[in-house]
Amino acid sequence: MPGIDESLLEAMRLPGARGASLVDWISGLALGAVGEAPGGDWEATAAETAELARHVAESGSLAAAGAPGAAPARPAAPAVAPEKEPPVEDMIATTADAYHLIRFVSTPFDSTVFLHLWLDRNDGNLALARIRLSEMADRLVLG
């Protein structure tokens, strides 16, 4: 079972991969990063993508209907406690020249991390990248 470094290097072998990182969405820290950083700074990228991931992970409105964490009838505490799985599997943001894939990683101890893959829009295969990132997240060993 691959660890952080092996998983990130595997992500970089995907067609069009420009950069990959593993980020804790609670702290905003990159636990590992390879390749180029969007904007040139992995620390800033990790903090910014963590903020976006945190909003999505804590949003009950994106959960499957009837699923734990689904939107409550009235405002309540965040829909997802750190030890629970986020209601969303992954997110895709597109820009004029790139795709950003964020894949939440489920772990037995907390599930507060995600894989971020930056793909060149001309050379990348978004469908393949989603499939492979999901497989990597399932095999990832943290610790």
C-alpha positions as CSV (number, residue, x, y, z in Angstrom):
1,M,0.0,0.0,0.0
2,P,1.5,3.3,-1.1
3,G,2.3,6.1,1.3
4,I,2.1,9.9,0.6
5,D,5.2,10.2,-1.5
6,E,4.4,7.2,-3.7
7,S,0.8,8.3,-4.2
8,L,1.8,11.8,-5.3
9,L,4.4,10.4,-7.7
10,E,1.8,8.1,-9.1
11,A,-0.5,11.1,-9.6
12,M,2.2,12.9,-11.5
13,R,2.4,10.0,-14.0
14,L,-1.2,10.9,-15.2
15,P,-1.3,12.6,-18.6
16,G,-1.2,16.3,-18.2
17,A,-0.4,16.3,-14.5
18,R,1.4,19.5,-13.4
19,G,1.3,19.2,-9.7
20,A,-0.2,17.1,-6.9
21,S,-0.5,17.5,-3.1
22,L,-2.0,15.9,0.0
23,V,-3.6,18.6,2.2
24,D,-5.2,18.6,5.6
25,W,-8.4,20.6,5.2
26,I,-8.5,21.5,8.9
27,S,-5.1,23.1,9.2
28,G,-4.5,24.0,5.6
29,L,-1.1,22.4,5.6
30,A,0.3,20.4,2.7
31,L,1.4,17.0,4.0
32,G,3.3,16.4,0.8
33,A,3.6,18.0,-2.7
34,V,5.3,17.3,-6.0
35,G,5.5,19.1,-9.3
36,E,4.6,22.7,-9.9
37,A,2.3,24.6,-7.5
38,P,-0.5,26.6,-9.0
39,G,0.6,30.2,-8.4
40,G,4.1,29.0,-7.6
41,D,3.6,28.4,-3.9
42,W,2.4,25.1,-2.4
43,E,1.8,26.6,1.0
44,A,-0.6,29.2,-0.3
45,T,-2.2,26.7,-2.6
46,A,-2.7,24.3,0.2
47,A,-4.3,27.0,2.4
48,E,-6.6,28.2,-0.3
49,T,-7.8,24.8,-1.5
50,A,-8.2,23.7,2.2
51,E,-10.6,26.6,2.7
52,L,-12.7,25.5,-0.3
53,A,-12.6,21.9,0.8
54,R,-13.6,22.8,4.3
55,H,-16.6,24.7,3.1
56,V,-17.7,21.8,1.0
57,A,-17.0,19.2,3.6
58,E,-19.0,21.0,6.2
59,S,-21.9,21.7,3.9
60,G,-24.9,19.5,4.4
61,S,-26.6,20.8,1.3
62,L,-24.3,18.7,-0.9
63,A,-24.8,15.4,0.9
64,A,-26.9,12.7,-0.7
65,A,-30.6,12.9,0.2
66,G,-31.2,11.0,3.4
67,A,-27.5,10.5,4.0
68,P,-25.9,11.4,7.3
69,G,-24.8,15.0,7.0
70,A,-27.6,15.9,4.6
71,A,-28.9,19.4,4.8
72,P,-30.8,20.0,8.1
73,A,-34.1,21.7,8.2
74,R,-32.6,24.5,10.2
75,P,-29.1,25.8,10.8
76,A,-27.1,23.6,13.1
77,A,-23.5,22.6,13.9
78,P,-21.2,21.7,10.9
79,A,-22.6,18.7,9.0
80,V,-19.4,16.8,9.2
81,A,-17.3,16.2,12.3
82,P,-13.6,15.6,11.5
83,E,-13.9,11.9,12.2
84,K,-16.8,11.5,9.7
85,E,-16.5,11.2,6.0
86,P,-17.2,14.4,4.0
87,P,-20.6,14.4,2.2
88,V,-18.7,14.9,-1.2
89,E,-16.3,12.5,-2.8
90,D,-14.5,14.9,-5.0
91,M,-14.7,18.4,-6.6
92,I,-13.5,19.7,-10.0
93,A,-12.7,23.3,-10.7
94,T,-11.9,24.4,-14.2
95,T,-9.9,27.3,-15.5
96,A,-9.1,28.4,-19.0
97,D,-6.0,26.2,-19.1
98,A,-6.3,23.6,-16.2
99,Y,-8.4,21.3,-14.1
100,H,-8.1,21.1,-10.4
101,L,-9.3,17.9,-8.8
102,I,-9.8,17.6,-5.1
103,R,-10.5,14.1,-3.9
104,F,-11.4,13.6,-0.2
105,V,-9.5,10.7,1.4
106,S,-11.4,8.5,3.9
107,T,-9.2,7.2,6.7
108,P,-10.1,5.1,9.8
109,F,-8.8,7.8,12.1
110,D,-10.1,11.2,10.9
111,S,-10.8,11.8,7.1
112,T,-9.6,15.4,7.1
113,V,-7.3,15.2,4.2
114,F,-7.7,15.4,0.4
115,L,-5.6,14.9,-2.7
116,H,-5.3,17.9,-5.0
117,L,-4.3,17.2,-8.6
118,W,-3.5,20.1,-11.0
119,L,-4.0,19.0,-14.7
120,D,-3.2,20.8,-17.9
121,R,-6.5,21.1,-19.7
122,N,-5.0,20.4,-23.2
123,D,-3.0,17.3,-22.2
124,G,-5.0,15.9,-19.3
125,N,-7.8,13.4,-19.3
126,L,-10.3,14.4,-16.7
127,A,-12.2,11.2,-16.6
128,L,-9.1,9.1,-16.2
129,A,-7.7,11.4,-13.6
130,R,-10.9,11.1,-11.5
131,I,-10.8,7.3,-11.6
132,R,-7.1,7.1,-10.8
133,L,-7.3,9.7,-8.0
134,S,-10.2,7.7,-6.5
135,E,-8.1,4.5,-6.6
136,M,-5.1,6.3,-5.1
137,A,-7.2,7.7,-2.3
138,D,-8.5,4.2,-1.5
139,R,-5.0,2.7,-1.3
140,L,-3.3,5.6,0.4
141,V,-1.6,4.8,3.7
142,L,-1.1,7.7,6.1
143,G,1.1,7.5,9.1
